[in-house]
Amino acid sequence: MAQLTQWLLRQEYWLPSGITWEDMEDTEDVHYPKPHHLLFSLPITLLLVTLRFLFDRKIAIPLSKKLGLQEKVRRKPSPNPILEAFYTKWRKNPQKEEVSSLAKQCDLQPRQIERWFRYRLNQNRPSLTKKFCEASWRAVNSLTYLFMTLAVLYNKPWFWNTRECWVGYPLKPLHPSLYGYYLLQFSFYWSLVITAPFDVKQKDFNAMMIHHVISILLIGFSYCINFIPIGSLVIAVNNTSDSLLYAAKVFKYLKWQKTCNTLFIIFSVVFLFNRAIVFPYKILYSTLYHSAEVHEPYFGYYFFNALLTLMYVLNVLWCCVVILMLYRFLIHGKIVKDARSDSESSEEEDVDEEEDVDAVDQKAEQKHTQNKTALLSRNCVKAGWSQRGGGQMLSWFLVCTCTPPTGVRKSQSMGKWPENSPKNGPQTTKKQACMHQPAGL
């Protein structure tokens, strides 16, 4: 183990030519970053995870209730071992042929099978309260780190001129405020990795995990070899817009659509400016060219720039997503769908987040009725009936098959039994409703 550590920390890999680890030894007045300093991030990471748990229970959940967060009631599917086995072992969204096969096995209608899978799929979707808790925690953290970034970096010369990052490198003394800033950011990304399995699984989950791993490597690597000035700028650029994103999500869950739309527009402008302009033309350019003007490229130079390039690729992908969302916003006048972070995993994307299961059933029923009407109309034409007679036949058929008995429709929509229901007396039957056939039939 000692030999492996010694090989990994060879100064030829991580320091410019002519610089050794002995040159970065601490003195009474000057301190330099050391790898073992990052070990203090372990208790801070555990503290952040604990604070996240307490925040959800003591602050976020009570706040969501006070602000009137409306949680939809989810219907449980009826127990069915055959469908449950198919759901758990094969797939969550059966194909049309599989629906027909399952309907025969269970002695049910295909639409009942589809409804069962919609109900079952809804049971695994995260609740709105859970999403609110996660978004509010991220919003509070991002806002805290934003103020911390401004407080720590606003008076640093490299905050305004990236060339200053390489003046005196790598023998730049470690400032206590930068050490605390780095340590907290390092711990925060570790806490995100730890809590990721328990958070809402998003469509870009893999990309986010890659981003977190790259961020951890960049923060740890830049601290150990004293890339702290340029590393702090990378953290600042990546975190500036996060508070706006998660705040917009919070208001979206609360149905404050105008506030959500306003924050989304501001977020889009800041995000695109930071990730598509500042990051490549200021930070990445500085690490590629300004640093090479001071020292000859070495392994640490290539390693750091490779990580930054990977992060830039992710930024480009997310910029495309944000631009697509902006386009949809301009077309529809509202945020149609958060394709980056507010959608569920690909297994669940067939069921829209805000779409009620009953509405899906109603649409399926309407489509089924339209298909039956079109089929009957074609049959009427083939049989040689006139257009008028065919229309009368269709009207009579729809009355008999699709229209509830008199007085039932209104009462059922109000959730009450009609006065002439079986509980309260005789009611008009479908047969009685169809006693008078249309003339000419």
TAUR-V707446 format. One record per backbone hydrogen bond with DSSP energy under -1.0 kcal/mol. CO is the residue of the C=O (numbers start at 1). NH is the residue of the N-H. E is the energy in kcal/mol with one decimal. If there is no record, write none. Layout:
((CO	NH	E) (CO	NH	E))
This chain:
((1	5	-2.5) (2	6	-2.3) (3	7	-2.3) (4	8	-2.5) (5	9	-1.8) (7	10	-1.1) (10	13	-1.5) (10	14	-1.2) (11	15	-2.2) (13	300	-1.9) (16	19	-1.8) (21	24	-1.3) (22	25	-1.4) (30	27	-3.1) (31	174	-3.5) (34	37	-1.5) (35	38	-1.5) (36	39	-1.3) (37	40	-1.3) (38	41	-1.8) (39	42	-1.6) (40	44	-1.0) (41	45	-2.6) (42	46	-2.0) (43	47	-2.1) (44	48	-2.4) (45	49	-2.2) (46	50	-2.1) (47	51	-2.7) (48	52	-2.2) (49	53	-1.9) (50	54	-2.4) (51	55	-2.7) (52	56	-2.1) (53	57	-1.9) (54	58	-2.9) (55	59	-1.8) (55	60	-2.9) (56	61	-2.1) (59	63	-2.3) (60	64	-2.5) (61	65	-1.8) (62	66	-2.2) (63	67	-2.2) (64	69	-2.9) (80	84	-2.6) (81	85	-2.3) (82	86	-1.9) (83	87	-2.5) (84	88	-2.3) (85	89	-2.3) (86	90	-2.0) (86	91	-1.3) (95	99	-2.3) (96	100	-1.9) (97	101	-2.1) (98	102	-2.6) (99	103	-2.3) (100	104	-1.7) (101	105	-2.0) (102	106	-2.3) (103	108	-2.2) (109	113	-1.7) (110	114	-2.5) (111	115	-2.2) (112	116	-2.2) (113	117	-2.1) (114	118	-1.9) (115	119	-2.6) (116	120	-2.7) (117	121	-2.4) (118	122	-1.9) (119	123	-1.0) (127	131	-1.8) (128	132	-2.3) (129	133	-2.5) (130	134	-2.3) (131	135	-2.6) (132	136	-2.5) (133	137	-2.2) (134	138	-2.2) (135	139	-2.3) (136	140	-2.4) (137	141	-2.3) (138	142	-2.9) (139	143	-2.3) (140	144	-2.1) (141	145	-2.6) (142	146	-1.9) (143	147	-2.0) (144	148	-2.1) (145	149	-2.5) (146	150	-2.1) (147	151	-2.3) (148	152	-2.3) (149	153	-2.5) (150	154	-1.6) (153	156	-1.9) (156	159	-1.2) (157	160	-1.1) (157	161	-1.3) (161	164	-1.6) (162	165	-1.4) (163	166	-1.5) (166	169	-1.1) (168	171	-1.3) (170	172	-1.4) (175	179	-2.0) (176	180	-2.3) (177	181	-2.2) (178	182	-2.7) (179	183	-2.5) (180	184	-2.2) (181	185	-2.0) (182	186	-2.6) (183	187	-2.1) (184	188	-2.3) (185	189	-2.0) (186	190	-1.5) (187	191	-2.2) (188	192	-1.9) (189	193	-1.7) (190	194	-2.1) (191	195	-2.3) (195	198	-1.2) (202	205	-1.5) (204	208	-2.6) (205	209	-2.4) (206	210	-2.3) (207	211	-2.3) (208	212	-2.5) (209	213	-2.5) (210	214	-2.6) (211	215	-2.5) (212	216	-2.4) (213	217	-2.4) (214	218	-2.8) (215	219	-2.7) (216	220	-2.6) (217	221	-2.8) (218	222	-2.7) (219	223	-1.7) (220	224	-2.1) (221	225	-1.8) (222	227	-3.4) (223	226	-1.1) (227	231	-2.6) (228	232	-2.7) (229	233	-1.2) (230	234	-1.8) (231	235	-2.1) (232	236	-2.2) (233	237	-2.6) (234	238	-2.1) (235	239	-1.7) (236	240	-1.2) (241	245	-1.8) (242	246	-2.4) (243	247	-1.9) (244	248	-2.1) (245	249	-1.7) (246	250	-2.1) (247	251	-2.1) (248	252	-1.8) (249	253	-2.3) (250	254	-1.3) (251	256	-2.7) (252	255	-1.3) (255	257	-1.4) (256	260	-2.3) (257	261	-2.8) (258	262	-2.3) (259	263	-2.4) (260	264	-2.3) (261	265	-2.1) (262	266	-2.1) (263	267	-2.9) (264	268	-2.6) (265	269	-2.0) (266	270	-2.4) (267	271	-3.3) (268	272	-2.5) (269	273	-2.1) (270	274	-2.6) (271	275	-3.0) (272	276	-1.8) (273	277	-1.1) (273	278	-2.4) (274	279	-2.7) (277	281	-2.0) (278	282	-2.0) (278	283	-1.5) (279	284	-3.0) (282	286	-1.4) (283	287	-2.4) (284	288	-1.7) (285	289	-2.6) (286	291	-2.0) (289	293	-1.2) (291	295	-2.2) (298	302	-1.9) (299	303	-2.8) (300	304	-2.4) (301	305	-2.0) (302	306	-2.0) (303	307	-1.9) (304	308	-2.1) (305	309	-2.1) (306	310	-2.1) (307	311	-2.2) (308	312	-2.1) (309	313	-2.1) (310	314	-1.9) (311	315	-2.2) (312	316	-2.3) (313	317	-2.1) (314	318	-2.4) (315	319	-2.3) (316	320	-2.0) (317	321	-1.7) (318	322	-2.5) (319	323	-2.5) (320	324	-2.2) (321	325	-2.3) (322	326	-2.4) (323	327	-2.2) (324	328	-2.2) (325	329	-2.3) (326	330	-2.4) (327	331	-1.8) (328	332	-2.9) (329	333	-2.2) (337	339	-1.4) (345	348	-2.1) (348	351	-1.4) (356	360	-1.6) (357	361	-2.3) (358	362	-2.4) (359	363	-2.3) (360	364	-2.4) (361	365	-2.5) (362	366	-2.4) (363	367	-2.5) (364	368	-2.4) (365	369	-2.4) (366	370	-2.3) (367	371	-2.2) (368	372	-2.1) (369	373	-2.5) (370	374	-2.6) (371	375	-2.4) (372	376	-2.5) (373	377	-2.3) (374	378	-2.1) (375	379	-2.1) (376	380	-2.3) (377	381	-2.0) (378	382	-2.4) (379	383	-2.1) (380	385	-2.0) (381	384	-1.1) (386	390	-3.2) (387	391	-2.1) (388	392	-2.2) (389	393	-2.4) (390	394	-2.4) (391	395	-2.3) (392	396	-2.5) (393	397	-2.5) (394	398	-2.7) (395	399	-2.0) (396	400	-1.9) (397	401	-2.2) (398	402	-2.5) (398	403	-1.0) (405	408	-1.9) (408	412	-2.8) (409	413	-2.0) (410	414	-1.1) (411	416	-2.7) (412	415	-1.3) (418	421	-1.7) (421	424	-1.0) (421	425	-2.0) (429	433	-1.9) (430	434	-1.1) (432	435	-1.3) (435	437	-1.0) (438	441	-1.3))
